[in-house]
Amino acid sequence: MDPSFNTEPNQSEETVLIDCIVSGQTSKFEFLVKTYQQRIYSTLFGMLGNQQDAEDVAQETFLIAYRKLDQFERRSSFYTWLHRIAFNAAIDLQRKKKRTKNQVVNSEMMDSVDVVDMQSCSPESIVLVNETVNQVQLAMSRLDVERRNIIVLRDLQGMDYSEIASLLNIPVGTVRSRLHRARIELRDIMQAMGIGNFGIDPSPTKQSSIHNQLVTPGRDQP
């Protein structure tokens, strides 16, 4: 870690750090990894619902960022740029998996996939906070990709509507309507599972409390 920064750098400090990396002080990139790896991993885990996929895409995200750092135009923060790389990489993986499976996933099939995924992971690699968290994650997995992603961006990551609109290249009004439908569907899924809605408000003017229920496993490395 670069000793010049003890906390997350401000934009000015970040600019200096990136200039150093681009000019050849490549070891300083480790600081950016350590600074943002947990936030990136949490986003990816929420989108992909699978620890190994989240780790792999996080690793890919930082590799892409490292290779393309000289192309960072600094019209946004580094994290915003990094987040866009991660989001696009996750979307690519979701599309690839959808093509590979070439199947319609119904509730029973999703249940069986979840069991296999859990059994394939070692106990040390998963932090099970409580049964409620597992059920909420299962409910999230039953949303289609588009609706799950927009809930992750708004209710887990706390991005504002304009940021999401820019990331997805859609109007703000479309963000609001998609989020509204996604929250209603998630609420209905959770109620059908008998776990309540945990204060989920389908109104697009209020942020859901779902992020308090979805606690992802912490990681030391991306």
N, C-alpha and C positions, 0 to 999 in steps of 0.2 A: 504493500500500500504506500502511495506517495505520502511522505511525512508532511508535505505542505498543506494537506487537507485533513482535518480531523472529523469533519462531518460532510454531508452531501454538499458539493461545491455549488456556489451560485453561478449564474450564467457567465460572468466575467472570468471567474476562476476556471470554469469548465472550458472556456475558449482557450485560455493559456495552456491548460492541460492537453487539449486536443492538438494544439499547435506543436507542442513538444512531441507528441506521439507521431504526428505526421512527418515531423522533421527527423525522425529516426530514433527517438527515445521510446522504443516500443514496449519496454517493461512497464511503463506507466499505464498502459491499457488495463493492467490488472486492477488498478484502482477503480476504473469505470465498471469492470465486471463485478467487483465486490460491492460497489455502491448500488447497482441496479438489479443484480441477479435475482433477489428475492421477489421484487415487484414484478419482474418479467415472468418468473416461474409461476407466481400466483395467477397472473392473467392467463397463462397457457394452461395451467391445471384446470381453471374454471371453464375454459373453452373446450379442452380435449377430454377432461374427465378421467385421465389416465396418467399415472405418475411417470411411467417410462417415456410416453410420448411427450409429456411436458418437459422432461429433462432433455430429451433429444432435440426438440425444437428450440429450447432455450440455448443449448450449445450451438446449434446452427445459427441462431440469431446473432450471438456474439461473434461468431466466425465471419458472418456476412458483414457485420458492422466494422470489424477490424479491417477486412479487405477493402471496404468501400469508405473508410473514414475520410479519405481525401476528397470524397464526393459530397460530404456533408456540407450543405450550403448555409447552415446556421440561421435559416429563416424561422426556425422553431428551436425549442430546447433539444438537447441531445436525447433526453429520455423520450420525448415525443417522436423523434426520428427512430429511435431504437424500438419503441412500442409499435410503430407502423411496420417495421421489419418483422417483428415477432408475430403480429396479427396476420400479416400476409402469409408468412410461413405456416402458421396454424391453419389458415384457410386452405392452403395448398394441400396440407396433409389430410384435412377433412374431405376434400374433393377426391383425393387419391384413394382413400379408404372406401369412400362411397362407390367409386368405380370398381374397385377390386372386389368388394363384397357383392355388388350387383344384386341386392336383395331388399325387400321391404321389411323393416324392423317393426314387429309388433311388440306389445307389452311382454308377452311370455318369452320371446326371443331376447329381448333386452335384459330380462331378469337373468337368463342363463349366461349371457355374455358377461354381466357384472360379476357373477359367481366365479367364472373362469378367471377373470382379471384379478380378483381378490386372491384366489388360490395360487396364482402364478407369482405373487409378490411375497417376499420374505417378511416375517413379522417386523423385523427391524426397519424395513423400508417404508412402513406406513404408520402414521400417527392417527389412531382412532380416538377422537376426543370423546364422543358418545354416540349412542345409537341414532339420536336425532340428526346429527351431522350426516351420517351415512344415508339416512332416509331422504334428506334434502338433496344430497348429491345424486341419489338415484332418481329423484323427481326431476332434477335438472337434466339428467341424461335422457329423459323421455321427451324432452322438447326437441323440435327439429333444430338443425344447426343454426339457422338464421336467428331464431328466437333465443336460443341459449346464448349465442354470442352477444346479442344486444343487452341481455340482462347482465352478463359478465362485465361489459364495458361500462354500463351505467350504475348498476347496483353493487358490484364488487369493486370495480376500479374507481368509481366516483367521477367518471368523465362527464363534462357538461354536454348538452345537446349539440352545440356547435362543433365541439371536438369530434363527437361520434359521427356527425354528418360529414365532416371533412375526411375522416378516416374511411368511412364506407362510401363516400362520394354520392350521397343522397341528400335531399332537402331536410331541414330540421323538422318540418311537419311530418315527414315520413318516419323519422327517428321516433317521434312521439307516438305515432299511431302503431308502429311495430312494437315498441316497448309496452304500450298499453295492452295489446293483444297477447304479448308474451307473458306479462304478469298475470293476466286473467287465466291463461292456460296453465301456468305454473301453479297458481292458487288452486285451480280445479283438480290438477293432478295430486297435489299434496292433500287436499281434502278427501279425495277418493282413496288415498293411501291411509287415511285416518290420522294424519299428523298435523292437521290445522294449517292455517296460512301464515302463522308467525308474524302477523302485522303487515303482511304484504299488501300494499295499497296499489291497486291497478291504475290509479290516477297518474298520468304522466307528469303532474306538477309536484308530486311528492316522491322522494327517493325511498325505495323499499328497504326494509331492514333485513333482507335476505343475506346481506354480506355478513351479518353477525352470526348466521347459522353455518355458513360455509367456511370452515377453518381448514385451510390446506396444509399438507405436511410441509414443515420447514426444511429447507435444504441449505447446505453450506456451499455447494457448487451448482452452477447452472446445468 
